[in-house]
Amino acid sequence: MPEIEDYGITVEEYLEGLEKGVDVLELRRLEEWGIPTDLALELMRITPKVANGTATPEEVVRGLLIMSPPLRKTK
């Protein structure tokens, strides 16, 4: 069973984020992984398109570039 991470997000913060269209927990997870906030938000917009097959080739490449080590801050 995977370990549960505590990102210090309250239920209220999570719900406020959802109202704005942002999954705050996913955003924090990506930030923890070393992806800067602006790129994490961009990746969060691309990922559903990749999953449902509507992403353009450019979006797929952009998502891969965002997740690659050069754009991530390494710990």
C-alpha positions in Angstrom: 0.0 0.0 0.0 1.5 3.4 -0.9 2.3 5.8 1.8 -0.1 8.7 2.4 1.5 12.1 2.0 0.5 15.1 4.1 0.7 18.3 2.1 -0.8 20.5 4.8 -3.9 21.3 2.8 -7.1 21.9 4.7 -10.5 20.7 3.4 -11.5 24.3 2.9 -8.3 25.0 0.8 -9.0 21.9 -1.2 -12.6 22.9 -1.9 -11.6 26.5 -2.7 -9.1 25.1 -5.2 -11.7 22.9 -6.8 -14.1 25.9 -7.2 -11.3 27.6 -9.1 -10.7 24.4 -11.2 -7.4 23.4 -9.5 -6.8 20.1 -7.7 -4.5 21.6 -5.0 -3.4 18.2 -3.8 -2.2 17.3 -7.3 -0.5 20.7 -7.7 1.4 20.2 -4.4 2.4 16.7 -5.4 3.9 18.0 -8.7 5.6 20.8 -6.8 7.1 18.2 -4.4 8.4 16.3 -7.4 10.3 19.5 -8.3 8.0 21.0 -11.0 7.6 24.8 -10.7 4.0 25.9 -10.1 3.4 27.5 -13.5 4.6 24.4 -15.3 2.7 22.1 -12.9 -0.5 24.0 -13.7 0.2 23.6 -17.4 0.9 19.9 -17.0 -2.4 19.5 -15.2 -4.2 21.0 -18.2 -2.4 18.7 -20.6 -2.7 15.4 -18.7 -6.5 14.9 -19.2 -6.2 15.5 -22.9 -3.4 12.9 -23.1 -5.5 10.4 -21.1 -8.6 10.8 -23.4 -6.7 11.0 -26.6 -7.4 14.6 -27.6 -4.0 16.0 -27.0 -2.1 17.4 -29.9 1.4 16.0 -30.6 2.8 19.3 -29.4 0.9 19.0 -26.1 2.2 15.5 -25.6 5.8 16.7 -26.2 5.3 19.7 -23.9 4.0 17.5 -21.1 7.0 15.2 -21.5 9.4 18.2 -21.5 7.8 19.5 -18.3 8.3 16.1 -16.6 11.9 15.7 -17.7 14.7 16.3 -15.2 16.1 19.5 -16.8 12.8 21.4 -16.1 12.4 19.9 -12.7 14.3 21.2 -9.7 16.2 18.2 -8.4 16.3 17.5 -4.7 
